[in-house]
Amino acid sequence: MFKIKILYLCILLPFLIVALSFLLSIKAKMDKSMSGWARLTLSAKIKGEGIKIIQPNYIGEKITYDVKLGKLHLGKARFNNLANVQLDGRLLNLMTMETKLTQFTDTEKIYSDLQTLLPVRIERDILNWPIRERITEDYDQDNFTVTIIKNKGTKQERLVIKKDSHIHNAVLLPYYVRRMPSLDVGKIIIANLPTRRLEIKLVSIEDIKLPAGTFKAFHFKSTPKQIEIWISTDERRIPLKIQGTGIFGYSMVMSEYILEPIL
């Protein structure tokens, strides 16, 4: 019986990895995320305005996550908060997220506004062996649009999404939420994603045990059920765990945290 279970797992694993790559695509991903998130407001009544967020110095921050499907370890994701850079005459935040699974790699460069953390440009390089795909997402926050261009082999797809307010990117959501001026249980943050609208609610403050240690954390849940986020309650506000609540329930769990300020 044990050998049969192992054989079944070996057959099922490639399909689970493909499914997970799609879910991580909820990182624009929620296009694929998109990873991903949209314009956030403190209240649904605050519409069409970017919110200024607290500005701790996270430059030089490196966070490593274990990527899991249930108890099954699939790979690693590494987040880096790099030095600010110039892009098209604007000084912007630059962050990267690299996810490595079996026969799957997704590398993202994320340029965002210094004051609001709203995305300006996303550059993604995806290798889902043996297929490589490159995606760019250009955000026009004045006109509430995002233009997504996908290049796969000789094929190119172009999609323009129009929203009714500022747009965020999925992968940025935990790093946006951490910078809110105040976090009280019951607080709701509206995420107007490119493909959907989420309400992110702070449901509790609790202890969470991770490979990197035990932390007291803010616990957020989305409506509709799509994601859960745990953020440490200390001054660093570290995104500790990100849990998908879909069919496959993937998770990203922090295993290492480093802060090396860039001078």
Secondary structure by P-SEA (a helix, b strand, c coil): caaaaaaaaaaaaaaaaaaaaaaaacccccccccccccbbbcccccccbbbbccccccccbbbbbbbbccccccbbbbbbbcccccccccbbbbbbbbbbcccbbbbbbbbbbcccccccbbbbbbbcccbbbbbbbbbccccbbbbbbbbcccbbbbbbbbcccbbbbccaaaaaaaacccccccbbbbbbcccbbbbbbbcbbbbbbcccccccccccccccccbbbbbbccccccccbbbbccccccbbbbcbbbbbbcc
